[in-house]
Amino acid sequence: MLTKKSITYLVLATTAIFIAVQGYRVWLLNSVKFISFDSRLKEISGIEFDKRQRLWAINDGGDEPRLYQLDDTGDIVRSIKITNAKNSDWEDMTQDYFGHFFIGDFGNNDNDREWLTIYKIENPIDIKGDTTTAEIIKFTYPKFKAVNGEKPRKNVHYDVEAFIYFKRNLYLFTKNRTSPFDGKTRIYKIGDHAANFDAEYINEFSTCTIIKELCWVTSAALSPDRTKLVLLDSERLWLFENWKDDDFFSGDAYQIDLGIVTQKEAVTFAADNNTIIFTDEVFNGIGGNGYSIQLDKAKKIPVRKQMKKSIKVKPRPKPIAPPPILDAPAVPLSSPKPVPKSPPAKLAPTIEPKPVQTAETEPA
């Protein structure tokens, strides 16, 4: 029977363990912090390196339609305004093989935006001034129906905060707002050029189902060599490898713990295919930083590992026994006739070579 004293010890021990775990998780995140951002970037929602490995960032909805170039200290050194765009709810950035940037204005918290927008701009390296215009990509979901301006039902996947470019297409990862929450993020596919698209469903993957705010996918990044995909949530990275075709959820999946929960909203790869940069927004005075981890040093917890198909080796066929020899009258074998020996071949007489006169040798 538990006494009052033992209950007190149990509560104290539990509290100490909780504090220790939280202390470790705070240390885990802060140990990979490498930069704090300019105060004008309180809500970084997307980051991307250009071809010269300069970091660019965008703010969430409410800011001007601008992207910002940062230096190594996190200060803004340049900004570019997209003159034919507006920042309704900018949520992520990605780029194609040529360095064109794509900016996703597809946040849809209330599931009331039927047509969502992606802005495609030229490589920032090639933009000479402080303004540019964008190619406009529009998309909707096949099952989306707004009747008389009313919002669709809540049990849907119409909110997006993450996308990547892959083989001339854009792949969107939904921020799940189902009720009850089922913890799944869906992949949708659209084209990479100016047009109106119906998003094509590819597959889905379950992150977690405990607390939706901890499971929401808020950004995505594809490694430069196109072999690794990461999805970001408030406390984890989800790493995918060895997928088939464009179904990124068909291969191996791992989980990487990022430490204490903060409002993590943006992720990208550096050029080495191994370094991952992620950021968090400022929330209640916490955040506004950039963090860096190395995949080859991170602790990766397998979530799903595809079993390699074993190669079946066909057994060697058994040797066929020779047919039985039937009884037959013995036939004496005749002795082979001796082969007469050929006389030894006569060798041709050896001819001694005469000395060759050269310019340095006189005749005897």
N, C-alpha and C positions, 0 to 999 in steps of 0.2 A: 504494500500500500504506500502510495506516495505521500510523503509528509510535506508540510509547508516549506521546510528548509530545502528538501530535495527539488521541489517545484521551482523554488527561487534559483537554485544552482542550474537547473535545466534551462530556465529562461535566460539566465546570464550567459550560459554556454552557447545557446542558439544565437543570441544577440552578437556575441563575440565572433562566431563563425560567419554570420551575415556581414558584419563590418569588415572582416578579413577578406571575404570574397569580393565585396564591393571595392575595397582598397586595392586589391589586385587588378580588378577590371579598370579602375581609374588609371593605375600605373600602366597597364597594357596599352591603352589608347595614347596616353601622354608620351610613352616611350618611343612612339613612331611619329610624333608631331615634328614638323620641320619648318612651318611657316605660319604666320598670322596675317590675315588679309586686311586690306584697306577698309576703313570704317564704312565706305560707300558700298561695300560688297557684303552686306549683312545677310543676304538671302541668296547665296550662290547656289544655283540649281543645275549648272552644267559647266564642264571644263573640257578643254581639248588642247593638245600641243599642235602647233603648226609644223611645217616641214623643216624649220630651223630650230625646233624644240623650244619655242617660246610658248608660254602658257597663256591661254585665253579663257575668259569666264563670262558667264551671263548671270543676271539676277532673275529671280522669280517675278511673277506678275506684279504690276504696279510701277515698275521702273520704265524708263524710256526704252525703245527698241534698239539697244546698244549692246555690243560686246566689247570687253575690256582686255587689253594686253597687260600682263603683270610682270614685274621684275622678280629677282630672286628673293626680295624681302617682302613680297606681297603687295607692294605699292602699284597703283595704276600708272602706267607710262604712256598709254595711248587708248583711245576709244574710237569706235566706228559706229555710226548710226545708220540703220537701214531705213531709207526714206519712205519706202512703200510698205512698211510693216508696222504692226502695233504689238505691244507686249500684253496680251490678255492674260496668258498664264504660261510663260516660257518655262520649260521643265528639263530639257536635256540638250546636249550637242553631240554630233558625231561628224565624221568626214569620210570622203571616198578616196580612191587610190590617187586621184589628182590633187587632193588637198582642198577640194570644195567643202565648205562647212555647211552642215544642216542644223537648223535650230528648230526645236519642236515646240510649237505653241499649241499643245494638246492636253494641257491640264483640264480636267472636267470633273471637279469635285462633286457637283450636284447632278452629274449625268444629264445636263440640259443642253449641251452643245452638240448639235447634230453633225455639223461639218467642222472638222478640226484642220489645223494648218501647220505646214512645215515650210520654213524659209530656207532656200538654197542660195548661198552666196559664193563668189569666187574665192580662191585661196587668199587669205588675208595678206600674204606676202606680196600679192600683186595689186593690192588696193593702195593707191598712192595718197589719196586724201583722207578725210575723216568721215566720208559718207559713201554709201554704195546702195544699189538696188538689188532686190532678190527675185529669184525665180520662185513662184508660189505653187506649192503642192497641196492639194486638198484631198481629204479622205473622210469616209464615214463607215459605219459598221452595217453589214447587210441586214441585221435584225433591228436596227435602231428605228423607232417610229415616234415622232413627236406629233401628237394629235392636238390640234387647236392650241398649240403653245404649251401644252401640259408636259411635265417632266415624265420620262419613262420610269418604269418601276425600279426600285433600288437594287433588285437582285440581278445586277448586270456587271459587265466588264467594259465600261465605256470611258474610264479614266486611265490616262497613260502618263508616266513620268520617265520612261526609259526607252531608248531605241539605239540601233546600230545600223551601219551600212555593211552589206555583204553581197557581192556578185550582182551589182546593178539593181539591188532592191534594198528597201528599208524594212527593218523588222522591229515591231513595237511590242513592248512587254507591259501588260496591264497592271494598274494599281487596283487591286481587288477591293470592291465595295459591296460584295454580296452580303445579304442578311437572311439567315444566319451566315456568318463568315466561314468560308470553306478553305481559306489559306492558299488558293491557287492563283498563279499568274499565267496568263495566256500569251502565246505568240501570235501576232497578226503580221501580215506581209502586204506591202504596197510598193509601187514603182518609185524610182528615184528622180523623176523629171516632172515638169509642170503638167498637171492633168488632174482630173477628179477620179479618185479610186474608191472602190469598195474593198475594204480590208479583208484579206483572205486568212481564215483561221488555219493555224499550223498544228499546234499542240499546247499542252499545259503542264505545269509543274507545281507541286505543293511545297511551299516553304514552311510555314508553321501555322497553327490554328489556335494558339492560346490567346494572344492579344493582337488584334489586327494591326495596331500601330507599330508593333515590333516586326511584323511580317511584310509590310508593304514594300514593294520594289520601287525604289526612287531614282535609280540610274543604272545604266548598262555601259559596258565597254568591250570592244573586241581587240585582241592583241594585233599589232601590225602584221604579223605573219599569218593571221587568220586561223589560228589553231586553238585559242583560248577565249572563252567568253566569261565575263564576270557580271553578276547582278548584285546591287547594293541594297541593303536595308539599314535600319537604324543601329544594328549591332553586329551585322555579319556581312561577309562576302559569300556569294554562291559561285563556285567555279565549275565550268563545264568544258569537257574535252572529248575528243574522239567521237564526235557526232556524225550522223549520216546525212548527206546532202545538206539541206538547210533546216533540218529538225534538230535544233540545238539541245533539246532535252532528250535526245535518243542515245546519248553516250554516257560517259562517266560524270558523276556529280560529286562535289566536295563542299564542305562548309568550313569557313575560316572565321574564327571569333575575332572581332575588332575591339572588344573591351566594353566599357561603360556605354549605356544608351545615350546617344545624342542625335540631333536631327541631321543625319547624314544624307546628303542630297545629290552629290556629284562624284563620278569616278571616271578615270581614264588610265590608259597604259602609256608608259614611256616607250622610247624607240627600241629598247633592248628586249622587249617581249616578256620581261620578268618583273620590272618595277611597276607597281600600281600606286597611283595617287588618288586619294579621296578627300572630300571636304565635308564640313558640317556648317549649317546655318547658325546664326546667333539666336539663342532661345533662352530667355531669362538670364541673360548675361553670360551664358556658357556657349562655346563654339566659335565659329568664325575662323577656323584654322584649316590648314592643309596637313595631310599625313601621308607617309610613304612606307610601303612594305615591299619586301622581296618574296616572290612566290616560292623560290627554291628554299627559303628559310622559314616560311610560314608553316604553322601546324595545320595540315589539311585533314579534316575528318571525313572519311568516305560516307556519302549518303547513298549513292548507288554506283556500283562497279559492274560494268558489263563483263560477263564471262566470255573469255575467248573460246571460240569453237575449236574443239580438239580435232586434229586431222586424223581420220581413220585410215590406217594403213592396211591394205588388203593382204591377207596371209598368202604366203607363197604356195602355189599349187603343189600338192604331193606328187612325187615322181611316180610315173605309171610303170608298174612292174612289166618286165618283158614277157611276151607270150610263152607259155610252156612249150618245151621242145618235145615233139611227138616221137614215139619210138620209130626208128627207121633202120633198115639194114646198114651196117657199118660199111662205109666205102673207104678203102685205104687211100690215103693221100699220097700221090707220087712225089718223090723228092725233086726239088727244083734242080734244073740243070745248072751246072756251074757256069758262071759268066766268065768268058776268057778275059785275061788281063790284057789291057792295051800296052803296047811297048812304050817305054818312056819317051816322052817328047824330046826331040833334038833341040838343044838350045842354040840360038843364033850366036855366031862368034861375036865376041866383045870387041868393039871398035874403040881404040883409044882416041879421044878427041885431040885434035891438033891445037897448039896454043894460039890464041887470038891476038894479033898484033894490035896494039893501041898506040895512041900518040906518045905515051910515056914509055913504051917498050920497043926496043930496037930489035931487028932480027938477029939471031945468033950468027 
